Amino acid sequence: MATTEQIFKIDRAMRQSLNQHTAKCIWLTGLSGSGKSTLANLLEQELHNSGKRTYILDGDNVRQYLNADLGFSDEDRTENIRRIAHVARLMVDAGIIVIVAFISPFAKDRQLARSLFAKDDFLEIYIEAPLEVCEQRDTKGLYAKARANELKNFTGIDSPYEAPSSPELTLNTTQLSPSELVKKTLKHFNFNS
């Protein structure tokens, strides 16, 4: 059965006007342990404190509920990103700055996510950290389990991570503190205005 999109009276421009800021999708990608959730949390706090409406879509949280039916095969990872990209698009249409913190290991999936947004609405940020640093930061013990073959299809160990070739911004979490990286992000995208 074919579906038809419903058109409503209140649109994105009206929501943005009420919010007094432009909606965006800030897509944080990087290995597990690179610092995505930490930076998303700090970035949201800064944006919220400056009066902007925000929401974080975090990979761990979304997999507990919306995507609880998905595993970690390549196909499931692709479906995970497809679903979250559509949710993020709806949130941008709602006039919100949505921060997506997902490993999103495959370039084709991040490109699919980008394709759902207008050119300036999707901001890809590569959260860069060497694999050995991510393993040292591993508070959940996931890398150790993957190295012991107790966890299959783990990104960076037995499943690839394809680093972005041209993100809007790269943040190396071994060079600056999280608060410095957030300041750099706010300045780079001119979010303080």
Backbone as JSON Lines, residues from 0, in Angstrom:
{"i":0,"aa":"M","n":[0.83,-1.18,0.0],"ca":[0.0,0.0,0.0],"c":[0.88,1.25,0.0]}
{"i":1,"aa":"A","n":[0.66,2.14,-0.93],"ca":[1.43,3.38,-1.02],"c":[0.97,4.36,0.05]}
{"i":2,"aa":"T","n":[1.92,5.12,0.56],"ca":[1.58,6.12,1.57],"c":[1.82,7.52,1.0]}
{"i":3,"aa":"T","n":[1.09,8.47,1.53],"ca":[1.23,9.86,1.13],"c":[1.58,10.69,2.35]}
{"i":4,"aa":"E","n":[2.59,11.53,2.21],"ca":[3.0,12.37,3.33],"c":[1.93,13.42,3.61]}
{"i":5,"aa":"Q","n":[1.58,13.55,4.87],"ca":[0.62,14.57,5.27],"c":[1.32,15.93,5.41]}
{"i":6,"aa":"I","n":[0.67,16.97,4.99],"ca":[1.2,18.33,5.12],"c":[0.41,19.04,6.21]}
{"i":7,"aa":"F","n":[1.12,19.63,7.17],"ca":[0.47,20.3,8.3],"c":[0.75,21.8,8.25]}
{"i":8,"aa":"K","n":[-0.04,22.56,8.99],"ca":[0.04,24.02,8.97],"c":[1.32,24.55,9.61]}
{"i":9,"aa":"I","n":[1.76,23.92,10.69],"ca":[2.98,24.37,11.36],"c":[4.17,23.67,10.72]}
{"i":10,"aa":"D","n":[5.13,24.47,10.23],"ca":[6.28,23.88,9.55],"c":[7.58,24.18,10.29]}
{"i":11,"aa":"R","n":[8.66,23.68,9.75],"ca":[9.96,23.84,10.39],"c":[10.33,25.31,10.6]}
{"i":12,"aa":"A","n":[10.08,26.14,9.59],"ca":[10.43,27.56,9.71],"c":[9.71,28.19,10.9]}
{"i":13,"aa":"M","n":[8.47,27.83,11.11],"ca":[7.71,28.38,12.23],"c":[8.26,27.87,13.56]}
{"i":14,"aa":"R","n":[8.64,26.61,13.6],"ca":[9.22,26.05,14.83],"c":[10.56,26.7,15.15]}
{"i":15,"aa":"Q","n":[11.38,26.89,14.12],"ca":[12.68,27.54,14.33],"c":[12.48,28.97,14.79]}
{"i":16,"aa":"S","n":[11.49,29.66,14.26],"ca":[11.21,31.03,14.67],"c":[10.84,31.08,16.15]}
{"i":17,"aa":"L","n":[10.0,30.15,16.57],"ca":[9.61,30.07,17.98],"c":[10.83,29.76,18.85]}
{"i":18,"aa":"N","n":[11.7,28.85,18.38],"ca":[12.89,28.47,19.13],"c":[14.0,29.53,19.08]}
{"i":19,"aa":"Q","n":[13.93,30.39,18.09],"ca":[14.92,31.46,17.86],"c":[16.31,30.92,17.56]}
{"i":20,"aa":"H","n":[16.35,29.79,16.88],"ca":[17.63,29.27,16.37],"c":[17.33,28.29,15.24]}
{"i":21,"aa":"T","n":[18.36,28.02,14.44],"ca":[18.26,27.09,13.33],"c":[18.46,25.67,13.82]}
{"i":22,"aa":"A","n":[17.67,24.76,13.3],"ca":[17.81,23.34,13.63],"c":[18.96,22.73,12.83]}
{"i":23,"aa":"K","n":[19.64,21.78,13.44],"ca":[20.76,21.1,12.8],"c":[20.82,19.66,13.28]}
{"i":24,"aa":"C","n":[21.51,18.83,12.52],"ca":[21.89,17.5,12.96],"c":[23.4,17.49,13.09]}
{"i":25,"aa":"I","n":[23.88,17.31,14.3],"ca":[25.32,17.22,14.55],"c":[25.62,15.74,14.75]}
{"i":26,"aa":"W","n":[26.3,15.14,13.78],"ca":[26.54,13.7,13.77],"c":[27.96,13.41,14.22]}
{"i":27,"aa":"L","n":[28.1,12.85,15.43],"ca":[29.4,12.49,15.97],"c":[29.68,11.03,15.65]}
{"i":28,"aa":"T","n":[30.78,10.77,14.96],"ca":[31.16,9.41,14.59],"c":[32.59,9.13,15.05]}
{"i":29,"aa":"G","n":[32.84,7.91,15.47],"ca":[34.17,7.52,15.91],"c":[34.09,6.17,16.62]}
{"i":30,"aa":"L","n":[35.23,5.63,16.91],"ca":[35.31,4.34,17.58],"c":[34.67,4.38,18.96]}
{"i":31,"aa":"S","n":[34.3,3.22,19.46],"ca":[33.85,3.1,20.85],"c":[35.0,3.56,21.75]}
{"i":32,"aa":"G","n":[34.71,4.44,22.68],"ca":[35.74,4.96,23.57],"c":[36.45,6.2,23.06]}
{"i":33,"aa":"S","n":[36.07,6.68,21.89],"ca":[36.74,7.86,21.33],"c":[36.33,9.15,22.04]}
{"i":34,"aa":"G","n":[35.14,9.15,22.66],"ca":[34.69,10.33,23.38],"c":[33.4,10.94,22.86]}
{"i":35,"aa":"K","n":[32.68,10.23,22.02],"ca":[31.45,10.75,21.42],"c":[30.42,11.16,22.46]}
{"i":36,"aa":"S","n":[30.11,10.26,23.39],"ca":[29.06,10.54,24.39],"c":[29.48,11.66,25.33]}
{"i":37,"aa":"T","n":[30.74,11.67,25.72],"ca":[31.25,12.74,26.59],"c":[31.1,14.1,25.91]}
{"i":38,"aa":"L","n":[31.53,14.17,24.65],"ca":[31.44,15.43,23.93],"c":[29.99,15.82,23.63]}
{"i":39,"aa":"A","n":[29.16,14.84,23.3],"ca":[27.74,15.13,23.06],"c":[27.11,15.74,24.3]}
{"i":40,"aa":"N","n":[27.4,15.16,25.45],"ca":[26.84,15.64,26.71],"c":[27.28,17.08,27.01]}
{"i":41,"aa":"L","n":[28.57,17.35,26.87],"ca":[29.08,18.7,27.13],"c":[28.57,19.71,26.11]}
{"i":42,"aa":"L","n":[28.52,19.3,24.85],"ca":[28.03,20.18,23.79],"c":[26.56,20.52,24.03]}
{"i":43,"aa":"E","n":[25.76,19.51,24.39],"ca":[24.35,19.78,24.65],"c":[24.19,20.75,25.82]}
{"i":44,"aa":"Q","n":[24.98,20.58,26.86],"ca":[24.89,21.49,28.01],"c":[25.17,22.93,27.59]}
{"i":45,"aa":"E","n":[26.2,23.12,26.79],"ca":[26.54,24.49,26.33],"c":[25.43,25.07,25.46]}
{"i":46,"aa":"L","n":[24.92,24.28,24.54],"ca":[23.84,24.77,23.67],"c":[22.58,25.06,24.48]}
{"i":47,"aa":"H","n":[22.25,24.18,25.39],"ca":[21.07,24.36,26.25],"c":[21.22,25.63,27.09]}
{"i":48,"aa":"N","n":[22.39,25.82,27.67],"ca":[22.63,27.0,28.51],"c":[22.57,28.3,27.71]}
{"i":49,"aa":"S","n":[22.75,28.21,26.39],"ca":[22.64,29.42,25.56],"c":[21.23,29.56,24.96]}
{"i":50,"aa":"G","n":[20.28,28.76,25.47],"ca":[18.89,28.93,25.07],"c":[18.45,28.13,23.86]}
{"i":51,"aa":"K","n":[19.23,27.16,23.46],"ca":[18.88,26.37,22.28],"c":[18.21,25.06,22.69]}
{"i":52,"aa":"R","n":[17.22,24.65,21.89],"ca":[16.51,23.39,22.14],"c":[17.32,22.26,21.51]}
{"i":53,"aa":"T","n":[17.62,21.26,22.32],"ca":[18.53,20.2,21.9],"c":[18.01,18.83,22.32]}
{"i":54,"aa":"Y","n":[18.6,17.81,21.71],"ca":[18.36,16.44,22.16],"c":[19.52,15.58,21.68]}
{"i":55,"aa":"I","n":[19.97,14.64,22.53],"ca":[21.02,13.69,22.16],"c":[20.4,12.34,21.82]}
{"i":56,"aa":"L","n":[20.79,11.81,20.68],"ca":[20.49,10.43,20.31],"c":[21.8,9.68,20.44]}
{"i":57,"aa":"D","n":[21.93,8.87,21.49],"ca":[23.17,8.15,21.77],"c":[23.01,6.68,21.38]}
{"i":58,"aa":"G","n":[24.03,6.13,20.76],"ca":[23.97,4.75,20.27],"c":[23.57,3.74,21.32]}
{"i":59,"aa":"D","n":[24.17,3.81,22.5],"ca":[23.84,2.84,23.55],"c":[22.39,2.96,23.98]}
{"i":60,"aa":"N","n":[21.91,4.19,24.16],"ca":[20.54,4.4,24.61],"c":[19.51,3.98,23.56]}
{"i":61,"aa":"V","n":[19.77,4.32,22.32],"ca":[18.82,3.98,21.25],"c":[18.74,2.47,21.05]}
{"i":62,"aa":"R","n":[19.87,1.79,21.19],"ca":[19.87,0.33,21.01],"c":[19.1,-0.38,22.13]}
{"i":63,"aa":"Q","n":[18.91,0.26,23.27],"ca":[18.15,-0.36,24.36],"c":[16.65,-0.35,24.07]}
{"i":64,"aa":"Y","n":[16.2,0.58,23.25],"ca":[14.75,0.75,23.07],"c":[14.36,0.66,21.59]}
{"i":65,"aa":"L","n":[14.55,1.74,20.85],"ca":[14.1,1.8,19.47],"c":[14.71,0.7,18.6]}
{"i":66,"aa":"N","n":[15.98,0.43,18.81],"ca":[16.67,-0.54,17.96],"c":[17.08,-1.8,18.73]}
{"i":67,"aa":"A","n":[16.3,-2.15,19.74],"ca":[16.61,-3.33,20.57],"c":[16.55,-4.63,19.77]}
{"i":68,"aa":"D","n":[15.87,-4.6,18.63],"ca":[15.74,-5.81,17.81],"c":[16.93,-6.04,16.88]}
{"i":69,"aa":"L","n":[17.91,-5.14,16.92],"ca":[19.04,-5.24,16.0],"c":[20.29,-5.77,16.7]}
{"i":70,"aa":"G","n":[21.05,-6.56,15.95],"ca":[22.33,-7.05,16.44],"c":[23.46,-6.19,15.89]}
{"i":71,"aa":"F","n":[24.62,-6.82,15.62],"ca":[25.79,-6.08,15.19],"c":[26.37,-6.6,13.87]}
{"i":72,"aa":"S","n":[25.55,-7.3,13.11],"ca":[25.98,-7.69,11.77],"c":[26.06,-6.41,10.92]}
{"i":73,"aa":"D","n":[26.73,-6.5,9.78],"ca":[26.81,-5.33,8.9],"c":[25.42,-4.84,8.51]}
{"i":74,"aa":"E","n":[24.51,-5.77,8.25],"ca":[23.15,-5.4,7.86],"c":[22.42,-4.69,9.01]}
{"i":75,"aa":"D","n":[22.58,-5.22,10.21],"ca":[21.93,-4.59,11.37],"c":[22.52,-3.22,11.66]}
{"i":76,"aa":"R","n":[23.81,-3.06,11.47],"ca":[24.44,-1.75,11.69],"c":[23.87,-0.73,10.69]}
{"i":77,"aa":"T","n":[23.71,-1.17,9.45],"ca":[23.14,-0.28,8.42],"c":[21.71,0.11,8.79]}
{"i":78,"aa":"E","n":[20.92,-0.85,9.22],"ca":[19.54,-0.55,9.61],"c":[19.5,0.35,10.84]}
{"i":79,"aa":"N","n":[20.4,0.15,11.77],"ca":[20.51,0.99,12.95],"c":[20.71,2.45,12.55]}
{"i":80,"aa":"I","n":[21.63,2.69,11.63],"ca":[21.92,4.06,11.19],"c":[20.76,4.61,10.36]}
{"i":81,"aa":"R","n":[20.16,3.79,9.52],"ca":[19.02,4.26,8.71],"c":[17.9,4.75,9.61]}
{"i":82,"aa":"R","n":[17.56,3.96,10.62],"ca":[16.48,4.36,11.54],"c":[16.81,5.65,12.27]}
{"i":83,"aa":"I","n":[18.02,5.71,12.83],"ca":[18.36,6.88,13.64],"c":[18.48,8.13,12.77]}
{"i":84,"aa":"A","n":[18.91,7.98,11.53],"ca":[18.99,9.13,10.63],"c":[17.6,9.69,10.36]}
{"i":85,"aa":"H","n":[16.62,8.82,10.21],"ca":[15.25,9.29,9.98],"c":[14.68,9.96,11.24]}
{"i":86,"aa":"V","n":[14.98,9.41,12.4],"ca":[14.55,10.05,13.65],"c":[15.19,11.44,13.76]}
{"i":87,"aa":"A","n":[16.49,11.52,13.47],"ca":[17.19,12.8,13.54],"c":[16.59,13.8,12.57]}
{"i":88,"aa":"R","n":[16.22,13.34,11.38],"ca":[15.61,14.24,10.39],"c":[14.28,14.8,10.91]}
{"i":89,"aa":"L","n":[13.49,13.93,11.56],"ca":[12.23,14.41,12.13],"c":[12.48,15.45,13.23]}
{"i":90,"aa":"M","n":[13.53,15.23,14.01],"ca":[13.84,16.17,15.09],"c":[14.31,17.51,14.53]}
{"i":91,"aa":"V","n":[15.05,17.49,13.44],"ca":[15.45,18.74,12.79],"c":[14.21,19.45,12.25]}
{"i":92,"aa":"D","n":[13.28,18.69,11.67],"ca":[12.03,19.28,11.2],"c":[11.24,19.9,12.37]}
{"i":93,"aa":"A","n":[11.42,19.34,13.57],"ca":[10.76,19.87,14.76],"c":[11.45,21.13,15.28]}
{"i":94,"aa":"G","n":[12.55,21.53,14.64],"ca":[13.22,22.77,15.02],"c":[14.29,22.59,16.08]}
{"i":95,"aa":"I","n":[14.75,21.35,16.29],"ca":[15.67,21.03,17.37],"c":[17.08,20.83,16.81]}
{"i":96,"aa":"I","n":[18.08,21.17,17.62],"ca":[19.46,20.77,17.32],"c":[19.63,19.38,17.91]}
{"i":97,"aa":"V","n":[19.75,18.4,17.05],"ca":[19.89,17.01,17.5],"c":[21.35,16.6,17.37]}
{"i":98,"aa":"I","n":[21.87,16.03,18.44],"ca":[23.25,15.56,18.46],"c":[23.2,14.03,18.43]}
{"i":99,"aa":"V","n":[23.72,13.46,17.36],"ca":[23.73,12.01,17.18],"c":[25.13,11.5,17.53]}
{"i":100,"aa":"A","n":[25.22,10.64,18.52],"ca":[26.5,10.06,18.95],"c":[26.46,8.56,18.69]}
{"i":101,"aa":"F","n":[26.87,8.17,17.49],"ca":[26.84,6.77,17.05],"c":[28.19,6.43,16.43]}
{"i":102,"aa":"I","n":[28.67,5.23,16.67],"ca":[29.91,4.8,16.01],"c":[29.75,4.99,14.51]}
{"i":103,"aa":"S","n":[28.63,4.58,13.97],"ca":[28.33,4.65,12.52],"c":[29.58,4.34,11.69]}
{"i":104,"aa":"P","n":[30.0,3.06,11.7],"ca":[31.3,2.71,11.15],"c":[31.45,2.76,9.63]}
{"i":105,"aa":"F","n":[30.34,2.7,8.9],"ca":[30.44,2.59,7.45],"c":[30.15,3.92,6.75]}
{"i":106,"aa":"A","n":[31.04,4.31,5.85],"ca":[30.9,5.57,5.12],"c":[29.58,5.63,4.36]}
{"i":107,"aa":"K","n":[29.17,4.51,3.76],"ca":[27.93,4.51,2.96],"c":[26.71,4.82,3.83]}
{"i":108,"aa":"D","n":[26.73,4.37,5.08],"ca":[25.61,4.63,5.98],"c":[25.58,6.09,6.42]}
{"i":109,"aa":"R","n":[26.75,6.66,6.69],"ca":[26.8,8.08,7.04],"c":[26.39,8.94,5.85]}
{"i":110,"aa":"Q","n":[26.74,8.49,4.63],"ca":[26.32,9.22,3.44],"c":[24.81,9.14,3.27]}
{"i":111,"aa":"L","n":[24.23,7.98,3.56],"ca":[22.77,7.86,3.5],"c":[22.12,8.82,4.5]}
{"i":112,"aa":"A","n":[22.68,8.88,5.71],"ca":[22.15,9.8,6.71],"c":[22.24,11.23,6.2]}
{"i":113,"aa":"R","n":[23.39,11.62,5.68],"ca":[23.58,12.98,5.16],"c":[22.57,13.31,4.07]}
{"i":114,"aa":"S","n":[22.26,12.31,3.22],"ca":[21.37,12.55,2.08],"c":[19.94,12.9,2.5]}
{"i":115,"aa":"L","n":[19.58,12.64,3.74],"ca":[18.23,12.94,4.22],"c":[18.05,14.41,4.6]}
{"i":116,"aa":"F","n":[19.16,15.15,4.64],"ca":[19.14,16.52,5.14],"c":[19.51,17.51,4.04]}
{"i":117,"aa":"A","n":[19.05,18.74,4.21],"ca":[19.51,19.82,3.34],"c":[21.0,20.03,3.59]}
{"i":118,"aa":"K","n":[21.69,20.63,2.62],"ca":[23.14,20.73,2.64],"c":[23.73,21.22,3.96]}
{"i":119,"aa":"D","n":[23.21,22.29,4.51],"ca":[23.79,22.88,5.71],"c":[23.18,22.36,7.01]}
{"i":120,"aa":"D","n":[22.3,21.39,6.93],"ca":[21.62,20.87,8.13],"c":[22.35,19.7,8.79]}
{"i":121,"aa":"F","n":[23.31,19.11,8.09],"ca":[24.0,17.92,8.58],"c":[25.47,18.25,8.79]}
{"i":122,"aa":"L","n":[25.92,18.16,10.03],"ca":[27.3,18.5,10.37],"c":[27.98,17.24,10.91]}
{"i":123,"aa":"E","n":[28.83,16.65,10.11],"ca":[29.53,15.44,10.54],"c":[30.81,15.81,11.28]}
{"i":124,"aa":"I","n":[30.95,15.28,12.48],"ca":[32.16,15.52,13.27],"c":[32.81,14.18,13.55]}
{"i":125,"aa":"Y","n":[34.04,14.05,13.11],"ca":[34.8,12.83,13.35],"c":[35.5,12.96,14.7]}
{"i":126,"aa":"I","n":[35.13,12.11,15.64],"ca":[35.76,12.09,16.95],"c":[36.91,11.08,16.85]}
{"i":127,"aa":"E","n":[38.09,11.63,16.7],"ca":[39.27,10.84,16.38],"c":[40.07,10.49,17.63]}
{"i":128,"aa":"A","n":[40.39,9.22,17.74],"ca":[41.28,8.73,18.79],"c":[41.85,7.41,18.31]}
{"i":129,"aa":"P","n":[43.14,7.18,18.53],"ca":[43.73,5.9,18.11],"c":[43.08,4.73,18.84]}
{"i":130,"aa":"L","n":[43.06,3.58,18.16],"ca":[42.46,2.38,18.72],"c":[43.03,2.06,20.1]}
{"i":131,"aa":"E","n":[44.36,2.17,20.27],"ca":[44.97,1.83,21.56],"c":[44.49,2.75,22.68]}
{"i":132,"aa":"V","n":[44.22,4.01,22.35],"ca":[43.69,4.94,23.36],"c":[42.25,4.56,23.71]}
{"i":133,"aa":"C","n":[41.45,4.23,22.7],"ca":[40.07,3.81,22.94],"c":[40.04,2.57,23.82]}
{"i":134,"aa":"E","n":[40.96,1.65,23.58],"ca":[41.03,0.44,24.41],"c":[41.39,0.78,25.85]}
{"i":135,"aa":"Q","n":[42.29,1.73,26.05],"ca":[42.67,2.14,27.41],"c":[41.5,2.79,28.15]}
{"i":136,"aa":"R","n":[40.65,3.48,27.41],"ca":[39.5,4.18,28.0],"c":[38.3,3.26,28.22]}
{"i":137,"aa":"D","n":[38.39,2.05,27.81],"ca":[37.26,1.12,27.74],"c":[36.69,0.78,29.12]}
{"i":138,"aa":"T","n":[35.79,1.62,29.62],"ca":[35.2,1.41,30.95],"c":[34.24,0.23,30.99]}
{"i":139,"aa":"K","n":[33.7,-0.16,29.83],"ca":[32.74,-1.27,29.79],"c":[33.4,-2.62,29.55]}
{"i":140,"aa":"G","n":[34.69,-2.63,29.25],"ca":[35.39,-3.88,29.02],"c":[35.07,-4.53,27.69]}
{"i":141,"aa":"L","n":[34.54,-3.76,26.74],"ca":[34.12,-4.34,25.46],"c":[35.3,-4.74,24.58]}
{"i":142,"aa":"Y","n":[36.34,-3.92,24.57],"ca":[37.51,-4.28,23.75],"c":[38.15,-5.56,24.26]}
{"i":143,"aa":"A","n":[38.26,-5.69,25.58],"ca":[38.84,-6.91,26.16],"c":[38.03,-8.13,25.77]}
{"i":144,"aa":"K","n":[36.7,-8.01,25.8],"ca":[35.84,-9.12,25.39],"c":[36.03,-9.44,23.9]}
{"i":145,"aa":"A","n":[36.14,-8.4,23.09],"ca":[36.34,-8.61,21.65],"c":[37.69,-9.27,21.39]}
{"i":146,"aa":"R","n":[38.71,-8.84,22.09],"ca":[40.05,-9.43,21.92],"c":[40.07,-10.9,22.37]}
{"i":147,"aa":"A","n":[39.21,-11.24,23.34],"ca":[39.12,-12.62,23.84],"c":[38.12,-13.46,23.04]}
{"i":148,"aa":"N","n":[37.62,-12.9,21.93],"ca":[36.63,-13.57,21.08],"c":[35.32,-13.87,21.81]}
{"i":149,"aa":"E","n":[35.02,-13.1,22.83],"ca":[33.75,-13.24,23.55],"c":[32.68,-12.31,22.98]}
{"i":150,"aa":"L","n":[33.1,-11.38,22.14],"ca":[32.2,-10.39,21.53],"c":[32.55,-10.31,20.06]}
{"i":151,"aa":"K","n":[31.6,-10.66,19.2],"ca":[31.84,-10.71,17.76],"c":[31.4,-9.41,17.09]}
{"i":152,"aa":"N","n":[31.97,-9.14,15.93],"ca":[31.63,-7.97,15.1],"c":[31.85,-6.66,15.85]}
{"i":153,"aa":"F","n":[32.92,-6.56,16.61],"ca":[33.19,-5.34,17.37],"c":[34.01,-4.39,16.51]}
{"i":154,"aa":"T","n":[33.51,-3.19,16.34],"ca":[34.15,-2.2,15.47],"c":[35.57,-1.89,15.96]}
{"i":155,"aa":"G","n":[36.49,-1.96,15.02],"ca":[37.89,-1.7,15.32],"c":[38.69,-2.96,15.6]}
{"i":156,"aa":"I","n":[38.01,-4.05,15.93],"ca":[38.69,-5.32,16.2],"c":[38.43,-6.31,15.07]}
{"i":157,"aa":"D","n":[37.21,-6.81,14.97],"ca":[36.92,-7.74,13.87],"c":[35.84,-7.22,12.93]}
{"i":158,"aa":"S","n":[35.53,-5.95,13.06],"ca":[34.62,-5.26,12.13],"c":[35.24,-3.9,11.84]}
{"i":159,"aa":"P","n":[35.25,-3.47,10.58],"ca":[35.99,-2.25,10.23],"c":[35.31,-0.95,10.68]}
{"i":160,"aa":"Y","n":[36.13,0.07,10.84],"ca":[35.64,1.44,10.99],"c":[36.22,2.25,9.84]}
{"i":161,"aa":"E","n":[35.35,2.85,9.05],"ca":[35.78,3.67,7.91],"c":[35.72,5.14,8.33]}
{"i":162,"aa":"A","n":[36.88,5.71,8.6],"ca":[36.95,7.11,9.04],"c":[36.41,8.03,7.95]}
{"i":163,"aa":"P","n":[35.74,9.1,8.34],"ca":[35.23,10.04,7.34],"c":[36.36,10.66,6.52]}
{"i":164,"aa":"S","n":[36.12,10.82,5.22],"ca":[37.14,11.42,4.34],"c":[37.05,12.93,4.32]}
{"i":165,"aa":"S","n":[35.86,13.48,4.56],"ca":[35.73,14.95,4.54],"c":[34.63,15.41,5.5]}
{"i":166,"aa":"P","n":[34.83,15.18,6.79],"ca":[33.84,15.67,7.76],"c":[33.9,17.19,7.85]}
{"i":167,"aa":"E","n":[32.86,17.78,8.37],"ca":[32.88,19.23,8.58],"c":[33.9,19.63,9.64]}
{"i":168,"aa":"L","n":[34.18,18.7,10.57],"ca":[35.14,18.99,11.64],"c":[35.71,17.67,12.15]}
{"i":169,"aa":"T","n":[37.0,17.66,12.47],"ca":[37.64,16.53,13.13],"c":[38.12,17.0,14.5]}
{"i":170,"aa":"L","n":[37.76,16.24,15.53],"ca":[38.19,16.55,16.89],"c":[39.02,15.38,17.41]}
{"i":171,"aa":"N","n":[40.29,15.62,17.66],"ca":[41.17,14.59,18.19],"c":[41.13,14.68,19.71]}
{"i":172,"aa":"T","n":[40.59,13.64,20.33],"ca":[40.37,13.69,21.78],"c":[41.63,13.39,22.59]}
{"i":173,"aa":"T","n":[42.76,13.18,21.91],"ca":[44.02,13.02,22.64],"c":[44.81,14.32,22.69]}
{"i":174,"aa":"Q","n":[44.36,15.34,21.96],"ca":[45.13,16.58,21.87],"c":[44.58,17.71,22.73]}
{"i":175,"aa":"L","n":[43.26,17.72,22.94],"ca":[42.62,18.78,23.74],"c":[41.66,18.14,24.73]}
{"i":176,"aa":"S","n":[41.33,18.88,25.77],"ca":[40.37,18.39,26.76],"c":[38.96,18.43,26.16]}
{"i":177,"aa":"P","n":[38.03,17.67,26.72],"ca":[36.65,17.7,26.22],"c":[36.07,19.12,26.2]}
{"i":178,"aa":"S","n":[36.3,19.91,27.24],"ca":[35.74,21.27,27.26],"c":[36.37,22.14,26.17]}
{"i":179,"aa":"E","n":[37.66,21.95,25.89],"ca":[38.31,22.7,24.81],"c":[37.76,22.29,23.45]}
{"i":180,"aa":"L","n":[37.47,21.0,23.29],"ca":[36.91,20.51,22.03],"c":[35.5,21.05,21.81]}
{"i":181,"aa":"V","n":[34.73,21.17,22.87],"ca":[33.38,21.74,22.74],"c":[33.47,23.21,22.36]}
{"i":182,"aa":"K","n":[34.37,23.96,22.98],"ca":[34.56,25.37,22.61],"c":[34.96,25.49,21.15]}
{"i":183,"aa":"K","n":[35.85,24.6,20.7],"ca":[36.27,24.61,19.3],"c":[35.08,24.34,18.38]}
{"i":184,"aa":"T","n":[34.22,23.41,18.77],"ca":[33.03,23.08,17.97],"c":[32.08,24.26,17.89]}
{"i":185,"aa":"L","n":[31.79,24.87,19.03],"ca":[30.88,26.02,19.07],"c":[31.41,27.16,18.2]}
{"i":186,"aa":"K","n":[32.71,27.4,18.27],"ca":[33.32,28.47,17.47],"c":[33.3,28.12,15.99]}
{"i":187,"aa":"H","n":[33.65,26.88,15.66],"ca":[33.71,26.44,14.27],"c":[32.37,26.61,13.56]}
{"i":188,"aa":"F","n":[31.29,26.23,14.25],"ca":[29.96,26.28,13.63],"c":[29.2,27.55,14.0]}
{"i":189,"aa":"N","n":[29.83,28.45,14.73],"ca":[29.23,29.73,15.1],"c":[27.91,29.52,15.85]}
{"i":190,"aa":"F","n":[27.9,28.58,16.79],"ca":[26.7,28.3,17.57],"c":[26.47,29.32,18.68]}
{"i":191,"aa":"N","n":[27.44,30.16,18.96],"ca":[27.29,31.11,20.05],"c":[26.45,32.32,19.67]}
{"i":192,"aa":"S","n":[26.17,32.46,18.39],"ca":[25.38,33.62,17.97],"c":[23.9,33.32,17.99]}
